[in-house]
Amino acid sequence: MQFMLLNYVKEAEFPSIPPDEVERWFGAYRAYVDAMAQAGVLVSQNALKPTTTATSVRVIDGKTQVLDGPYAESREQLGGYHLIEVPDLDAAIAWAARCPTALHGTVEVRPVRDPL
């Protein structure tokens, strides 16, 4: 079964994190991704650029609206994802709990639908 691990972080706090803490966090992240790859569960993963680079699109009454920035205002912003393939939700939760993001933000675990 495939699950998307969505990493939500407090983007505004990044500039105040000391460089040595940032390096430690990225090291923990690299180790986490390596562990998933070695376990054979990692399908895909990537970080996202800041929300200031986002563009939101919606269609209302047949007219396309393009907005700068993310669609929703929230305390935490989507910072990246990991697509994993594991036997069940319990295994996906176990991988989410190991994610460094869980220490500073939130990791949402969501099953991926079968193709239509």
Residue pairs with C-beta under 8 A, 6 or more apart in sequence:
1 85
1 86
1 87
1 88
1 89
1 92
1 111
1 112
2 43
2 83
2 84
2 85
2 111
2 112
3 83
3 84
3 85
3 86
3 89
3 92
3 109
3 110
3 111
3 112
4 81
4 82
4 83
4 108
4 109
4 110
4 111
4 112
5 81
5 82
5 83
5 84
5 92
5 95
5 96
5 99
5 107
5 108
5 109
6 78
6 81
6 107
6 108
6 109
6 110
7 78
7 79
7 80
7 81
7 82
7 99
7 101
7 105
7 106
7 107
8 74
8 76
8 77
8 78
8 79
8 101
8 105
8 106
8 107
8 108
9 76
9 77
9 79
9 101
9 104
9 105
10 75
10 76
10 77
10 104
10 105
11 50
11 51
11 76
11 77
11 79
14 22
17 25
25 100
25 104
28 100
29 100
32 98
32 99
32 100
33 42
33 45
33 82
35 98
36 42
36 45
36 82
36 84
36 95
41 84
41 85
41 86
41 91
41 95
42 82
42 83
42 84
43 83
43 84
43 85
44 81
44 82
44 83
45 80
45 81
45 82
45 83
46 80
46 81
47 79
47 80
48 78
48 79
48 80
48 81
51 69
51 70
51 77
52 69
54 68
54 69
54 70
55 66
55 67
55 68
55 69
56 66
56 67
56 68
56 69
56 70
56 71
57 64
57 65
57 66
57 67
58 64
58 65
58 67
58 71
59 65
70 77
70 78
76 105
76 106
79 101
79 105
80 101
82 95
82 99
83 112
84 92
84 95
86 92
86 95
89 109
89 111
92 109
92 111
93 109
96 102
96 107
96 109
97 107
99 107
101 107
